[in-house]
């Protein structure tokens, strides 16, 4: 069993609270990513995903000039780099999330995604289990 430090991505592109939704979308396109952490002087403030842009931005008729703060997810679930990959997979499955910011204190030091689990042989089963549980509809989704 490895640690998050062994599989996390450390080259993480970020945006700041000064950026708007259009700027985040352009950065997502340039970096070919679906999520961008929002930081304020390296302190993690939130995360904005392509889904946030669609659901909280476009679908609610917010213009591209909308501040990221208005549509980003603020309640962050994070993990430390010395935690086990097994613990991370469980957190991701339990919370149905595909990306997990890695922090030391409040400072963003990396990100771990389901893809990171999938490309490391030691975590293959963890990735399968997490993906299965993440992909299952939550009770609130089933009731709609």
N, C-alpha and C positions, 0 to 999 in steps of 0.2 A: 504494500500500500504506500503510495507516494503522498507528497504534500502539494498544496496548491502552487507553491513556488516552482515546482517541477514542470507544471503544465500551463501556467497562466501566460497571457500575452502582456508584455511590459511596454510595448510600443503602442500606446493607446492615444488616439487622437481625441481631444476634448474641445469643448466650447465653454464660453464664460456666460455669466448672467447678462452681459452686455450684448450678446448675439441675439439675432431674431430667428424665427422659424425657418425662413428662406435660407439663411446662412448655414443653419444646421443641415437642412436638406441637401444643399450643395456639397457640404463636407461628407455627408453620408454617401453621396454619389461618387465623389472623388476617391474615397477610401474603400468603397464597396462594402459598407457595413450597415447594419440595421439599428444600431444604437450608439449614442454618443453621450458619455458622461459630461455633466455640467459641473465645472469647478470654479471656485473663487480663491485665487492664490493657492492652488493645489489642494484645497479643501473640497471634498466631494459635497455638492449641494443637491444633486439630483441626477436623473438620467432621462434622456428623451429618445424614444424609439420611433421607427417608421410608423408603427401602429398608433403611437401617441399623436403624431402629426395628422394622420388620417382621422382618427376618432375624435380627438379633442381640438384639432385644428380645422381641417377642411370640412368635416361633417358638421361642425358648429359654426361654419362660415367665418372663421378668423382669417384675416389676411396674412400673407407671408411676413409682413412687418411686425407681427405679434411677438412680444418678448418670450423667450424660451421659458421663462419662469411661469408664464401663464398656462403652459400645457405640459410641462415636464412632470415626471413622477418624483415626488419629494420624499416620500417614505421609503427609504432605501434599505434593502436587505443586503448586508455586506459580509465579507469574510476576511480573515487575516491570512497572510501568505503561509504561515506555518501550520494551518489546519490541514487535516487529511482530505484527500480527494473524495474519500467515502463520505465524510461529513458534508462536503460541498454538494455532492450529488444528492444527498438526502435533503439538504436545504432547498436545492433547486426543485426537486420533485415535490416536496411538501408545499412549496409556495407557487408551483407551476410557473417558474421563470427559466428563461433560456440563457441568461447572462447574469453574472454575479461580480460586482465590483470588488476588488481586493484592496483593502486599506490597512494602513498602519496609523492608528489613532484616527484622525479625520482625513488624513492625506491619502489620495488615490495613488496606488503603486502598480496597479495592473487590473486586468479583467480576465475572468475565466468564463468560457462559454461551453455549451454542449459540444460544439465542434472541437474544442480543446480536449475534451474527454475522448471523443471518437477517434482522434488521430494518435492517441497514446495507448499502446497495447495493454498496459497495466490497468487501464480504466475501462476497457471495452464493456464489461458487464455493468459497471456503474452507469455508463452512458446509456445503455439499453434500458436499464431500470428507470433512470431519471426521465428519459424521453417518453417512455410509456406512461409514466405518471403525470408528466407535464402535459402531454397531449390529450389525456382524458378530460372530458368536460367537467368543470367543477359543479357543485350542487346548484349554484346560482345560475349557471349557464343552462343546466338541464331543465330548470323550472320555467324558463322563458318560452 
